[in-house]
Amino acid sequence: MASEDTKDTVTVGEYLEQQKSLEEEAGEVLPWNFDRCTYSKGHLRQAVYACKTCKPSTGSGPGGVCYSCSIACHADHDLIELFNKRNFQCDCGTARFGGSACQLEPKPQDALNETNLYNHNFEGRFCWCKVEYDPEREEANMHQCVLCEDWFHENCINGEKQGEKNFSLPDLDNFEEYICRTCTSKHSFLKPYKNSHMFFSGQTVRKNDGTKEKDNDKKSKNDQLQVETSASTNKRKLDDEQEIDLKATALPKKTKGDDVCKLERWEPVKNNIDVDLFCIQNWRDELCRCSKCTYLYKSHQIEFILQEEETYEPPQDDDAHTSLFDSGMKLLAQMDRVTAIEGAIAYAKLRDDLVEFLKPFGDSGKTVTEQDIRAFFESKWSERKTSDTNSFF
C-alpha cells in the first residue's frame, strides 16, 4: 500500500484509544455542570473568563463571564482564562457586553456590575511587563498574587527578564502562595514578614535613577507611610529621613490582655527595598492579629488575607468522566418506552448500513478515509431530511 495512502490513517484500535483519551481530558477540563449562570448569586470569588469577542459597550473595557457562561454562551469566542477573581459578578448578558443576551439567565438590559474590578488581565495582559499572554508560546511559570490576583512571570519576579537577576525563587514544592512586591509596597506593614520562617522572600533594592518623581507618585508613597505598624508612642525608624507616624488616636483602644505585635520582633524594612513573599503551608497562622495589625488589615481592605477564601464551584457534572456510549445509554434509559425502542431500532439499522458500507473496503484492502466516513453520514443525513417519517434515520 502506498505510503501517501497510510501516513494519515489510524487503526480502529488507535481511534478508540484516542477517543477514550479525549473523553478523559474533557472530564478533567470540564468537571462541573454548566447549566446555570452565577449572576443571581451576586459577587463571588469564582473562576472568571474574559471574552475578547464580545464588544464592550461604549466607555467600558472587556468584561468577564462565569464558568457556565464561558461554555453555554461563549464557547466559540476568544476567551482568556483568568482563574479565580474575588467579589466578581458575571457580566454575561449585561450592558458591559452591549446587551448580548445570556442563554442561561436573562438580565435587565441596563444591568451593569459597577463594583466589579477590572485590570489589564481582562485585555489578556499580565504581570508588570504587561505582555499579552499566548498559551502556545508561554514557557515560563507564572504565579498569582494572593492580594491583587494578577499573574507574574518568574523571570520578571527575580529581575532576570530585565537583565539583572536579583534572587532565585524557591522550588515550586516549597511554597503554596505568592504576594507580589507591588502589594507589599502598597501594604508595607507586610514587608517584615520576610523575616518569618513561614515565608521565603526575595528582595530588590530600588535604585535612585535621579529622575523627578511625579506628584501622584509622591502622594502614593506618603499614603503608604501613613499606614505602617507603629503608633506614635512607639515610632520605628524607616530610614534616616522618614519615620512611621500612625497616630494613636486612629487605633482601637487596647483591651485588657492585648497581645504584643508580632512584627516588633523584626527590624522594619526600608522603603527602597521591594519584597516578594513566597508563603509556605499554613502561612496565615503566622499573621499578627493584635489590635494594631487588625486595624491595618481593615483600613487597607485586606481582611480576607487572614483566612483562606471560599471559592465558588458549580455542582459536579455526573457525566464528566462517562464515555459517550455510557452517556447515550443513560439518555436512552430516560426516554419513554416507545421512543427508546425506536431509537434502538434506528441504531441497529445504522450499524447494519455502516457494516455494509465498510465491507467492500475490507474485501479489497482499501484504506477507509475521513472523506469516506463523512460521505456516508452525509448521505444518511440527506435520507433523513427527505424522509416523510419522524424516525431517527
C-alpha positions as a printed Julia matrix, in Angstrom:
393×3 Matrix{Float64}:
   0.0    0.0    0.0
   1.42   3.41  -0.95
   2.8    5.48   1.92
   0.74   8.52   0.96
  -2.39   6.42   1.47
  -1.46   5.36   5.0
   0.51   8.17   6.59
  -2.62   9.96   7.87
  -4.64   6.87   8.77
  -5.25   5.19  12.12
  -6.43   1.73  13.06
  -9.77   1.17  14.78
  -7.91   0.35  17.99
  -5.91   3.58  17.8
  -9.08   5.57  17.14
 -10.87   4.08  20.15
  -7.84   4.77  22.35
  -7.74   8.39  21.16
 -11.47   8.74  21.84
 -11.02   7.41  25.37
  -8.15   9.82  25.98
 -10.21  12.78  24.71
 -13.14  11.84  26.93
 -10.87  11.65  29.99
  -9.29  15.01  29.13
 -12.72  16.61  28.68
 -13.75  15.26  32.08
 -10.73  16.91  33.71
 -11.13  20.25  31.93
 -14.92  20.48  32.28
 -15.76  18.7   35.55
 -18.78  20.84  36.5
 -22.3   21.38  35.27
 -22.68  24.47  33.11
 -26.43  24.94  33.09
 -26.66  27.93  35.49
 -25.12  31.39  35.4
 -23.79  32.69  38.74
 -25.19  36.21  38.25
 -28.08  35.75  40.69
 -25.62  34.58  43.37
 -24.09  38.06  43.46
 -20.41  38.79  43.93
 -18.34  35.65  44.48
 -14.77  34.51  44.35
 -15.05  32.32  41.29
 -13.35  31.23  38.07
 -13.61  34.08  35.54
 -13.09  34.12  31.79
 -12.54  37.36  29.87
 -14.23  37.47  26.47
 -12.35  39.33  23.73
 -15.02  38.58  21.1
 -17.96  40.34  22.75
 -17.55  44.04  22.15
 -17.93  46.1   25.32
 -20.42  48.93  25.43
 -19.23  52.5   24.95
 -16.92  53.61  27.73
 -16.36  50.08  29.05
 -13.45  47.71  28.8
 -13.64  43.94  28.26
 -15.8   42.03  30.73
 -15.69  38.61  32.35
 -18.06  35.66  32.49
 -18.53  32.71  34.82
 -17.6   29.1   34.06
 -21.09  28.14  32.88
 -21.47  31.11  30.53
 -17.99  30.54  29.11
 -19.32  27.24  27.74
 -23.03  27.83  27.18
 -22.79  31.38  25.76
 -19.17  31.97  24.66
 -17.86  28.54  23.63
 -16.83  29.7   20.14
 -15.46  33.08  21.34
 -11.91  34.17  22.07
 -11.71  33.59  25.83
  -8.91  34.23  28.32
  -8.91  32.09  31.46
  -8.23  34.39  34.41
  -8.7   31.7   37.07
 -10.15  32.94  40.37
 -11.19  36.56  40.96
 -12.77  37.71  44.21
 -16.01  39.7   44.54
 -16.9   39.2   40.88
 -20.35  39.05  39.32
 -20.82  37.52  35.87
 -21.04  40.13  33.07
 -22.7   37.85  30.51
 -25.86  39.49  29.19
 -25.21  42.82  30.94
 -24.76  46.27  29.44
 -20.97  45.81  29.59
 -21.27  43.43  26.65
 -23.53  45.74  24.72
 -26.68  43.88  25.66
 -25.86  40.46  24.14
 -28.31  38.08  25.78
 -27.21  35.41  28.24
 -28.51  31.96  27.28
 -28.71  30.78  30.89
 -30.16  33.68  32.87
 -31.91  36.74  31.42
 -30.7   40.04  32.9
 -32.15  43.56  32.77
 -30.96  45.36  29.63
 -29.28  48.08  31.7
 -27.64  45.68  34.22
 -24.08  46.75  34.98
 -21.82  45.28  37.65
 -20.43  48.55  38.94
 -18.5   47.04  41.85
 -16.56  44.55  39.71
 -12.86  45.36  39.48
 -11.15  45.08  36.1
  -7.45  45.25  35.34
  -5.21  44.56  32.34
  -5.83  40.81  32.78
  -9.21  41.3   31.1
  -7.36  42.52  28.0
  -5.19  39.41  28.0
  -2.14  41.13  29.53
  -0.44  40.02  32.73
   2.46  40.82  35.05
   4.4   44.09  35.36
   5.65  43.58  31.8
   2.01  43.59  30.58
   2.85  41.21  27.75
  -0.17  39.68  26.03
  -0.49  36.06  27.12
  -0.11  33.42  24.43
  -0.57  29.86  25.78
   1.09  28.42  22.68
   4.32  30.33  23.25
   4.43  30.86  27.02
   7.02  28.62  28.64
   7.85  30.25  31.98
   5.9   29.53  35.17
   3.59  32.27  36.38
   2.4   32.92  39.93
  -0.84  34.62  41.02
  -0.58  37.18  43.81
  -2.87  36.44  46.76
  -3.79  40.13  47.1
  -4.08  41.74  43.66
  -4.72  38.41  41.85
  -2.55  39.43  38.89
  -0.19  36.82  37.41
   3.59  37.3   37.25
   6.37  35.62  35.28
   9.12  34.03  37.36
  11.81  35.83  35.34
  10.04  39.15  35.95
   9.81  38.47  39.68
  13.54  37.82  40.07
  14.6   40.51  37.57
  16.15  38.11  35.07
  13.9   39.32  32.26
  15.12  42.87  32.87
  18.75  41.71  32.64
  19.61  41.67  36.35
  18.75  38.56  38.35
  18.31  39.69  41.96
  17.46  36.39  43.65
  16.41  32.79  42.99
  12.84  31.68  43.55
  12.22  28.75  45.92
  11.23  25.43  44.36
   7.54  25.16  43.49
   7.09  22.35  46.01
   8.34  24.55  48.84
   5.65  27.24  48.83
   1.9   27.45  48.26
   1.07  31.09  47.54
   2.72  34.31  46.48
   2.43  38.02  47.4
   3.95  40.4   44.87
   6.25  43.32  45.64
   3.67  45.85  44.4
   1.28  44.68  47.11
   3.89  44.58  49.89
   4.8   48.16  48.97
   1.16  49.21  48.95
   0.58  47.42  52.26
   4.06  47.98  53.64
   3.29  46.6   57.11
   3.54  43.16  55.4
   7.2   43.6   54.47
   8.67  42.48  57.84
   7.21  39.02  57.3
  10.21  38.4   55.08
  11.99  37.59  58.36
   9.48  34.91  59.33
  10.17  31.19  58.95
   6.73  30.88  57.32
   7.85  32.81  54.25
  10.59  32.62  51.68
  11.42  36.08  50.39
  13.18  37.82  47.59
  14.19  41.44  47.9
  15.3   44.06  45.43
  16.87  47.39  46.32
  15.24  50.11  44.28
  17.9   52.25  42.69
  17.59  56.04  42.6
  17.8   56.91  38.94
  17.77  60.65  39.58
  14.51  61.25  37.75
  11.98  63.63  39.21
   9.04  61.93  40.86
   5.57  62.79  39.67
   3.25  64.41  42.21
   0.9   61.46  42.23
   3.82  59.09  42.87
   4.82  61.17  45.9
   1.26  61.16  47.17
   1.06  57.39  46.79
   4.28  56.88  48.76
   3.13  59.23  51.51
  -0.16  57.39  51.77
   1.72  54.13  52.2
   3.83  55.54  55.01
   0.81  56.66  56.98
  -0.41  53.11  57.5
   2.7   51.49  58.98
   2.52  49.38  62.11
   3.82  51.66  64.88
   1.78  54.02  66.98
   3.15  57.5   67.64
   4.23  56.39  71.12
   6.37  53.62  69.67
   7.86  55.02  66.46
  10.31  52.99  64.41
  12.97  54.3   62.09
  12.34  53.51  58.43
  15.46  55.26  57.26
  17.48  58.37  58.11
  14.84  60.77  56.83
  11.38  59.29  57.46
   9.53  57.63  60.33
   6.3   55.75  60.6
   3.74  58.01  62.21
   0.38  56.39  62.74
  -1.45  58.42  65.37
  -2.53  56.5   68.42
  -5.99  58.07  68.19
  -6.53  56.26  64.89
  -6.01  52.87  66.54
  -8.57  50.99  68.6
  -8.02  51.18  72.32
  -6.07  48.34  73.82
  -8.11  45.82  75.74
  -7.0   44.01  78.82
  -4.59  41.23  77.95
  -3.93  42.64  74.47
  -1.07  40.69  72.9
   2.21  42.13  71.7
   2.52  42.8   67.97
   4.49  40.01  66.29
   6.09  42.5   63.93
   8.01  44.07  66.8
  10.34  41.06  66.75
  11.85  42.21  63.47
  13.59  45.3   62.16
  11.41  47.42  59.84
  12.16  47.26  56.12
  13.32  50.38  54.32
  11.08  52.0   51.77
  13.5   51.49  48.89
  13.51  47.7   49.35
  10.93  45.77  47.35
   9.88  42.48  48.93
   8.3   39.44  47.27
   6.84  36.9   49.7
   6.55  33.18  48.96
   4.16  31.7   51.5
   4.56  28.16  52.82
   1.75  25.93  54.05
  -0.33  27.41  56.91
   1.35  30.81  56.49
  -1.8   32.61  57.61
  -1.27  31.26  61.11
   1.82  33.47  61.34
  -0.04  36.71  60.57
  -0.3   39.01  63.57
  -3.8   39.62  64.9
  -3.05  42.27  67.52
  -5.26  45.38  67.63
  -2.81  47.46  65.59
  -2.47  44.9   62.8
  -6.19  44.13  62.81
  -6.84  47.82  62.27
  -4.39  47.86  59.36
  -5.97  44.85  57.63
  -9.34  46.56  57.91
  -8.22  50.02  56.8
  -6.39  48.5   53.81
  -9.43  46.34  52.98
  -7.41  43.12  53.0
  -9.05  41.37  55.96
  -9.6   38.41  53.63
  -5.89  37.61  53.95
  -6.44  36.28  57.48
  -8.21  33.13  56.36
  -8.35  31.0   53.24
 -11.03  32.37  50.96
 -14.05  30.36  49.93
 -14.17  29.87  46.17
 -17.43  29.04  44.42
 -17.52  25.91  42.29
 -20.56  24.81  40.25
 -22.12  21.42  41.03
 -20.18  18.43  39.75
 -21.2   17.06  36.37
 -22.1   13.41  36.94
 -21.36  12.65  33.28
 -17.95  14.38  33.21
 -15.99  11.11  33.32
 -18.55   9.0   31.46
 -17.9    7.63  27.97
 -20.08   8.71  25.06
 -21.52   5.19  24.91
 -22.48   5.2   28.6
 -23.95   8.7   28.26
 -26.01   7.55  25.3
 -27.3    4.52  27.21
 -28.2    6.74  30.15
 -30.25   9.05  27.92
 -31.87   6.05  26.25
 -32.98   4.77  29.66
 -34.62   8.12  30.42
 -36.79   8.03  27.27
 -40.33   6.69  27.2
 -40.62   3.05  26.06
 -41.83   3.72  22.5
 -39.13   6.33  21.79
 -36.45   4.09  23.3
 -37.49   1.14  21.11
 -37.5    3.33  18.01
 -34.04   4.59  18.93
 -32.7    1.07  19.4
 -34.12   0.02  16.04
 -32.63   3.1   14.35
 -29.25   2.38  15.93
 -29.34  -1.24  14.73
 -30.23  -0.12  11.2
 -27.4    2.45  11.18
 -24.97  -0.23  12.42
 -26.02  -2.64   9.65
 -25.77   0.08   6.99
 -22.29   1.08   8.22
 -21.09  -2.56   8.18
 -22.44  -2.93   4.62
 -20.7    0.29   3.61
 -17.34  -0.81   5.07
 -17.46  -4.38   3.69
 -16.03  -3.53   0.22
 -13.09  -1.75   1.87
 -12.31  -4.87   3.88
 -12.6   -7.17   0.83
 -10.28  -5.04  -1.31
  -7.89  -3.91   1.43
  -8.57  -0.27   0.57
  -7.97   2.34   3.29
 -11.07   3.99   4.76
 -10.5    7.75   4.76
 -12.14  10.55   6.7
 -13.82  11.69   3.5
 -15.4    8.23   3.07
 -16.92   8.31   6.56
 -18.12  11.88   6.11
 -19.75  10.94   2.8
 -21.56   8.01   4.46
 -23.07  10.1    7.25
 -23.93  12.97   4.9
 -25.89  10.52   2.76
 -27.74   9.26   5.83
 -28.5   12.84   6.88
 -29.87  13.59   3.4
 -32.05  10.47   3.57
 -33.45  11.62   6.88
 -34.27  15.11   5.63
 -36.07  13.77   2.55
 -37.95  11.11   4.52
 -41.64  11.7    5.29
 -41.39   9.89   8.64
 -40.31  11.23  12.02
 -37.97   8.29  12.66
 -34.4    8.7   13.78
 -32.98   7.83  10.32
